[in-house]
């Protein structure tokens, strides 16, 4: 049951139309009554000598009342079990309603008007029911339903709120509303739930073919191509990502139609009516296969110091960061010995768009770059701490150097025989960690370290790391090491060899 308003004892009695003190007798008689609990009092309330009252979750009491013989007239309208056995006259579609919480359709039924909100906005049904309850004319509406965004046992999941008790929302069944209405109910895919689309529908109307409007990110990317008219690779990169996002949203609509069209059926076998789809002509939008071209375009944006590069780059970093030659974003404290050694290798630099994305909304920042790996780094100072945010390298420099040791701190650090220290390289969507993992093992770190021991310049892979990582090295990294622990190459070699000894 969804959580709604908590009710104290007198409020429960008012809901159930009981005399004061009568709830005590009901609690003794009704063993299935929802359990109550003491309200939470903060320290100030306790200091004032206030006592915690017993309270009940309102929606649970409201649903219980609907299922009981004595109180069902005071309970949730659409949970009344009598609805399952009653025969209803066919309902009537009243029309489209542009409400304050989203587009709706109104349906006249034997119970009164049911307003169906075509939105998954949180608490939309309760907000609409409360708004109607405060007006002189509720337009005959007795209950409001909104979409929950998932599929229940009889179709799309619904949240209902009755005009009589607007704050006590509850789960309702699409099949129940279908039975009351007496015909197939229209349903719109999430990205097509627009007033201009829903207002076109009426019973018997053909499926509306509605274009998918660009969202804010797609619009930003397409508008950003203007300032880059002299840089065709940048324009290509921006357009390609905009097309990609649009195609993903089209795929989302198609998936919704496929899933809800197949499973959105009431127990009586009445399917929902898919009221709108997107046109298929011209889709999917074209994509660029030349990965190198796209990478060059995004690298130009990342290194740019133009303000116009920031927002497109932020979108790319959220959607497809593989288009830059770096690993995952990492944040470390600046006071550890490993971080201080690494920071000494960095050079201050003018901020690029990529620096700005890493800094986010931090105010006190300085900008740096690791010349050997090209890694951008931002030092952030706040009132209580100082830290570094950077992108991990995909590979390490130093053709003549070897791995000297590994330091386990905020991240895995690698020191090399040429006197340098680096964050360990990693693939974009993975992580490196160590210590006891409740049955899991840090095979990612063990496999990366193994590859660097064989070739410091290797572009590491984590494919099948759970089977490739040496058993002994995985066991060593599974221990609860103190932060800052440094494991020498000889210790790593000894641990790695343990796997072969065990296998022999």
C-alpha positions in Angstrom: 0.0 0.0 0.0 1.2 3.5 -0.8 2.0 5.7 2.1 -0.3 8.7 2.6 -1.4 10.9 5.4 -1.0 9.4 8.9 -4.2 9.5 11.0 -4.5 9.9 14.7 -7.2 8.1 16.7 -9.9 10.8 16.4 -9.2 11.2 12.7 -9.7 7.4 12.2 -13.0 7.6 14.1 -14.1 10.6 11.9 -13.2 8.6 8.7 -15.2 5.6 9.9 -18.0 7.7 11.3 -17.4 6.3 14.8 -18.3 8.0 18.1 -15.3 9.3 20.2 -13.7 6.4 22.0 -15.4 3.7 19.8 -12.2 2.9 18.0 -10.9 1.1 21.1 -13.7 -1.4 20.9 -13.2 -1.8 17.1 -9.5 -2.6 17.6 -10.5 -5.4 20.1 -13.0 -6.9 17.7 -11.2 -6.5 14.3 -8.1 -8.5 14.3 -7.3 -7.6 10.7 -7.4 -3.8 11.4 -4.2 -2.1 10.1 -1.5 -1.9 12.9 -0.8 1.5 14.3 2.4 2.9 15.6 3.7 5.7 17.8 4.4 8.9 16.0 8.0 10.1 16.0 8.8 13.0 18.3 11.9 15.0 17.9 14.1 16.0 20.9 12.4 19.4 21.2 8.9 17.9 21.4 10.1 15.3 24.0 11.8 18.2 26.0 8.4 20.0 26.1 6.9 16.9 27.6 4.8 16.0 24.6 3.6 12.4 24.4 3.6 10.3 21.2 0.2 9.5 19.9 -0.8 6.3 18.2 -1.4 6.8 14.5 -2.3 4.7 11.5 -1.4 4.9 7.8 -4.4 6.5 6.3 -4.5 4.7 3.0 -4.3 1.3 4.8 -7.3 2.2 6.9 -9.2 3.5 3.9 -8.6 0.3 2.0 -9.5 -1.9 5.0 -12.8 0.0 5.3 -13.6 -0.7 1.7 -13.1 -4.5 2.3 -15.2 -4.6 5.5 -19.0 -5.2 5.5 -19.7 -2.5 8.1 -17.5 0.4 6.8 -17.3 -0.1 3.0 -19.4 3.0 2.4 -16.6 5.0 4.2 -13.8 3.2 2.4 -12.0 3.6 -0.9 -14.5 3.9 -3.8 -12.8 1.7 -6.3 -11.8 -1.0 -3.8 -15.4 -1.8 -2.7 -15.8 -5.6 -3.3 -19.4 -5.1 -4.4 -18.0 -3.7 -7.7 -17.0 -7.2 -8.7 -20.5 -8.6 -8.6 -22.6 -5.6 -9.7 -23.7 -5.1 -13.3 -23.2 -1.6 -14.6 -24.8 0.4 -17.4 -22.4 1.4 -20.1 -20.5 4.5 -19.2 -20.1 7.6 -21.3 -17.0 9.6 -22.4 -17.5 13.2 -21.4 -14.4 14.6 -23.0 -10.9 15.9 -22.7 -9.9 18.0 -19.6 -6.8 20.2 -19.6 -6.2 20.1 -15.8 -3.6 21.8 -13.6 -1.8 18.5 -13.1 -1.9 17.1 -16.7 -4.2 16.1 -19.5 -7.3 14.1 -18.4 -10.3 12.3 -19.8 -13.6 12.3 -17.9 -16.0 9.3 -17.9 -19.6 9.2 -16.6 -20.4 5.9 -14.8 -23.0 4.6 -12.4 -20.7 5.7 -9.5 -20.4 9.2 -10.8 -17.7 10.8 -13.0 -14.2 9.1 -13.0 -11.4 11.4 -14.0 -8.5 9.6 -15.6 -5.3 11.7 -15.5 -2.8 10.6 -18.2 0.3 11.4 -16.2 2.7 9.7 -13.9 3.4 12.8 -12.0 3.8 12.0 -8.3 0.7 12.6 -6.2 -1.2 13.9 -9.2 -4.4 12.1 -8.3 -4.4 13.4 -4.7 -3.7 16.9 -5.9 -6.5 16.9 -8.4 -9.0 15.3 -6.0 -8.1 18.0 -3.3 -8.4 20.8 -5.9 -11.9 19.5 -6.9 -13.0 19.0 -3.2 -12.3 22.7 -2.5 -14.4 24.0 -5.4 -18.1 24.6 -5.3 -18.6 22.4 -8.3 -16.6 19.2 -8.5 -18.1 18.5 -12.0 -19.7 15.3 -10.7 -16.2 13.7 -10.2 -16.2 11.1 -7.4 -12.7 9.8 -7.9 -9.5 10.6 -9.8 -7.0 8.1 -11.1 -3.5 8.8 -12.4 -1.0 6.4 -14.0 1.8 4.8 -11.9 4.0 4.0 -14.9 4.0 0.3 -14.6 1.7 -2.7 -15.4 -0.6 -4.2 -12.7 -2.6 -7.4 -12.9 -5.4 -5.8 -15.1 -3.5 -3.2 -17.1 -1.6 0.0 -16.4 -1.1 0.5 -12.7 -3.3 3.3 -11.3 -3.3 5.5 -8.2 -6.7 6.7 -7.1 -7.9 9.5 -4.8 -11.5 10.1 -4.0 -13.0 13.5 -3.7 -14.4 12.6 -0.3 -10.9 11.8 1.1 -8.4 13.4 -1.3 -5.3 12.8 0.8 -5.9 9.0 1.2 -4.7 7.8 -2.2 -4.7 4.0 -3.0 -3.9 1.5 -5.7 -6.8 0.9 -8.1 -7.2 -1.5 -11.0 -7.4 -0.6 -14.7 -9.9 -3.5 -15.1 -12.2 -2.0 -12.5 -12.4 1.3 -14.3 -12.8 -0.5 -17.6 -15.8 -2.3 -16.2 -17.4 0.9 -14.9 -16.8 2.7 -18.2 -18.0 -0.3 -20.3 -15.6 0.1 -23.1 -11.9 0.0 -23.9 -9.9 2.7 -22.2 -7.5 4.8 -24.2 -3.8 4.8 -23.2 -1.0 7.0 -24.5 2.8 6.1 -24.4 4.7 8.2 -21.9 6.4 10.5 -24.4 3.2 11.1 -26.3 1.1 12.1 -23.3 0.7 15.7 -24.5 -2.5 17.8 -24.4 -2.3 18.4 -28.1 -2.3 14.7 -28.7 -4.8 13.5 -26.1 -7.3 16.2 -27.0 -7.6 14.7 -30.5 -9.1 11.5 -29.2 -12.7 10.5 -28.9 -14.3 7.0 -28.9 -14.0 5.4 -32.4 -11.3 7.9 -33.5 -8.3 6.4 -35.4 -4.9 6.1 -33.7 -3.3 9.5 -33.7 0.1 9.6 -35.4 2.0 12.1 -33.3 5.6 13.3 -33.9 7.9 12.9 -31.0 9.0 16.4 -29.9 12.7 16.9 -29.0 13.5 17.1 -25.3 15.7 19.8 -23.8 19.0 17.8 -24.3 18.3 17.2 -28.0 17.3 20.8 -28.5 20.5 22.0 -26.8 22.6 19.8 -29.0 21.0 20.9 -32.2 21.1 24.6 -31.3 24.8 24.2 -30.4 25.8 23.4 -33.9 25.4 27.0 -34.9 28.5 28.5 -33.2 30.6 25.6 -34.6 29.9 26.2 -38.3 33.6 26.4 -39.1 34.2 23.0 -37.4 32.5 20.2 -39.4 33.7 17.5 -37.0 32.2 19.2 -34.0 28.9 19.8 -35.9 28.9 16.1 -36.9 29.4 15.0 -33.3 26.7 17.2 -32.0 24.2 16.2 -34.7 25.0 12.5 -34.2 24.4 12.6 -30.5 21.1 14.5 -31.0 20.0 11.9 -33.5 21.0 9.1 -31.1 18.9 10.6 -28.2 16.0 11.1 -30.5 16.2 7.4 -31.7 16.4 6.2 -28.1 13.2 8.1 -27.3 11.5 6.6 -30.3 12.6 3.2 -29.2 11.1 4.0 -25.8 7.7 4.8 -27.4 7.8 1.6 -29.4 8.7 -0.5 -26.4 5.9 1.1 -24.4 3.4 0.4 -27.1 4.6 -3.2 -27.5 4.6 -4.0 -23.8 1.4 -2.2 -22.7 -0.4 -3.3 -25.9 0.4 -6.9 -25.1 -0.1 -7.0 -21.3 -2.6 -4.1 -20.8 -5.7 -6.3 -20.7 -8.3 -6.5 -18.0 -9.3 -9.9 -16.4 -12.4 -9.8 -18.6 -10.1 -9.9 -21.7 -10.7 -6.3 -22.6 -7.5 -4.8 -24.0 -6.6 -1.3 -23.6 -6.7 1.0 -26.6 -3.4 2.4 -27.8 -4.5 5.9 -28.7 -1.3 7.3 -30.3 1.9 6.2 -32.0 4.8 7.9 -33.7 5.1 7.8 -37.5 7.8 5.4 -38.7 8.7 7.2 -42.0 12.2 8.6 -41.8 13.2 6.7 -38.6 15.6 5.9 -37.2 17.5 9.1 -37.8 20.9 8.5 -39.4 24.0 7.9 -37.3 27.7 8.3 -38.0 29.7 5.0 -38.1 33.1 6.8 -38.1 34.0 6.6 -34.5 37.3 8.4 -35.0 35.4 11.4 -36.6 33.1 11.6 -33.6 36.0 11.3 -31.1 37.8 14.2 -32.8 34.7 16.3 -32.7 34.1 15.7 -29.0 37.8 16.2 -28.1 37.7 19.6 -29.8 34.7 20.5 -27.7 36.3 19.1 -24.5 39.4 21.2 -25.0 37.6 24.3 -26.0 37.4 27.3 -23.7 34.2 28.6 -25.2 31.2 28.8 -22.9 29.0 27.3 -25.7 30.9 24.0 -25.3 29.9 23.4 -21.7 26.3 22.3 -22.0 26.7 20.0 -25.0 29.7 18.4 -23.3 27.7 17.9 -20.1 25.1 16.1 -22.1 27.6 13.8 -23.8 29.2 13.0 -20.4 25.9 11.9 -19.1 24.9 9.9 -22.2 27.9 8.5 -24.0 31.2 9.3 -22.2 33.0 6.7 -24.3 33.5 9.3 -26.9 36.4 10.8 -24.9 39.7 9.0 -24.4 39.3 8.7 -20.6 38.0 6.3 -18.0 35.5 6.9 -15.2 35.2 10.0 -13.1 37.0 9.6 -9.8 37.0 11.8 -6.6 39.7 11.5 -4.0 40.8 13.4 -0.9 43.8 15.7 -1.5 45.5 15.0 1.9 46.6 11.4 1.3 50.3 10.7 0.5 49.4 9.1 -2.9 47.2 12.1 -3.9 49.9 14.6 -2.9 52.6 12.8 -4.9 50.3 12.7 -7.9 49.3 16.3 -7.6 53.0 17.3 -7.7 53.1 16.0 -11.3 50.2 18.1 -12.4 50.4 21.5 -14.2 48.0 24.4 -13.6 46.2 25.3 -16.8 43.4 27.4 -18.2 40.0 25.8 -17.7 38.6 23.9 -20.6 34.9 22.9 -21.1 35.9 19.4 -19.7 37.3 21.1 -16.6 34.1 23.0 -16.2 32.0 19.8 -16.4 34.2 18.1 -13.7 34.0 21.2 -11.4 30.2 21.1 -11.8 28.8 23.9 -9.5 31.8 24.1 -7.1 32.9 27.6 -6.3 36.5 27.4 -5.1 38.4 25.4 -7.8 41.7 25.3 -9.6 42.3 23.6 -12.9 45.2 21.2 -13.7 46.3 18.7 -16.2 48.5 15.6 -16.1 50.7 16.2 -19.2 51.9 12.6 -19.4 48.4 11.1 -19.7 46.4 14.1 -20.7 44.1 13.6 -17.7 42.1 16.8 -16.7 41.9 17.4 -13.0 40.1 19.9 -10.8 41.0 20.7 -7.2 37.9 21.6 -5.2 38.0 23.4 -1.9 35.0 23.5 0.4 34.4 24.5 4.0 35.3 21.1 5.4 37.4 19.3 2.9 39.6 19.5 -0.2 39.5 17.0 -3.0 40.5 16.2 -6.5 38.1 15.2 -9.3 39.5 13.7 -12.5 38.9 11.2 -15.2 41.0 8.1 -15.0 43.4 7.4 -17.8 42.8 4.5 -20.2 46.5 3.7 -20.3 49.7 4.8 -18.7 52.8 6.4 -20.3 56.5 5.4 -19.9 57.6 2.9 -22.5 60.8 2.0 -20.5 59.1 1.9 -17.1 57.5 -0.9 -15.2 55.0 -1.2 -12.4 56.9 -0.7 -9.1 54.0 -0.9 -6.5 50.3 -0.5 -6.0 48.9 1.9 -3.4 45.3 1.2 -2.1 43.7 4.5 -1.1 40.6 6.4 -2.3 41.4 4.6 -5.6 44.0 2.2 -6.9 47.3 4.1 -7.5 50.2 2.7 -9.5 53.8 3.8 -8.9 56.3 3.2 -11.6 60.1 2.6 -11.9 60.5 6.1 -13.5 59.5 7.7 -10.2 55.9 8.6 -11.2 52.5 7.8 -9.8 49.2 7.5 -11.6 45.6 6.5 -10.9 45.3 3.0 -12.3 43.7 2.9 -15.7 40.2 1.5 -16.0 37.5 0.9 -18.5 34.7 3.5 -18.5 31.9 1.7 -16.8 33.8 -0.4 -14.3 35.5 0.3 -10.9 38.5 -0.8 -9.0 38.1 -1.7 -5.3 39.5 -4.0 -2.7 38.6 -5.4 0.7 36.1 -7.9 1.9 33.0 -7.7 -0.3 30.5 -10.1 1.4 31.3 -13.0 -0.9 32.2 -10.8 -3.9 35.9 -10.3 -4.8 37.8 -7.4 -6.3 38.7 -9.3 -9.5 38.6 -6.0 -11.5 41.5 -4.5 -9.7 43.4 -7.9 -9.7 43.0 -8.3 -13.5 44.1 -4.6 -14.2 47.1 -4.9 -12.0 48.1 -8.2 -13.7 47.9 -6.6 -17.1 50.1 -3.6 -16.0 52.6 -6.0 -14.4 53.1 -7.6 -17.9 52.9 -4.3 -19.8 52.7 -0.9 -18.1 51.5 0.7 -21.4 48.7 -1.8 -22.0 45.2 -0.5 -22.6 43.5 -2.6 -20.0 40.4 -4.6 -20.5 38.0 -6.0 -17.9 36.4 -8.5 -20.1 35.8 -11.8 -18.2 37.9 -10.4 -15.3 36.3 -12.9 -12.9 37.9 -15.8 -14.8 41.2 -14.1 -15.8 42.2 -12.5 -12.5 44.9 -14.6 -10.8 43.4 -16.3 -7.8 46.2 -15.4 -5.4 46.2 -11.7 -6.4 42.4 -11.6 -6.0 42.8 -13.1 -2.5 45.4 -10.5 -1.6 43.2 -7.6 -2.7 40.2 -9.1 -0.9 41.8 -8.4 2.5 40.8 -5.4 4.6 43.9 -3.3 4.0 44.4 0.0 5.8 44.0 3.1 3.5 47.4 4.0 2.0 48.7 0.4 2.1 51.5 0.0 -0.5 52.0 -3.4 -2.1 55.4 -3.8 -3.6 55.9 -5.6 -7.0 57.5 -8.5 -5.2 54.4 -8.9 -3.0 52.2 -8.7 -6.1 54.3 -11.2 -7.9 54.3 -13.6 -5.0 50.5 -13.3 -4.8 50.0 -13.8 -8.5 52.2 -16.9 -8.5 50.1 -18.4 -5.7 47.4 -19.2 -8.3 49.7 -21.4 -10.3 51.0 -23.2 -7.2 47.4 -24.0 -6.2 46.6 -25.2 -9.6 49.6 -27.5 -9.8 
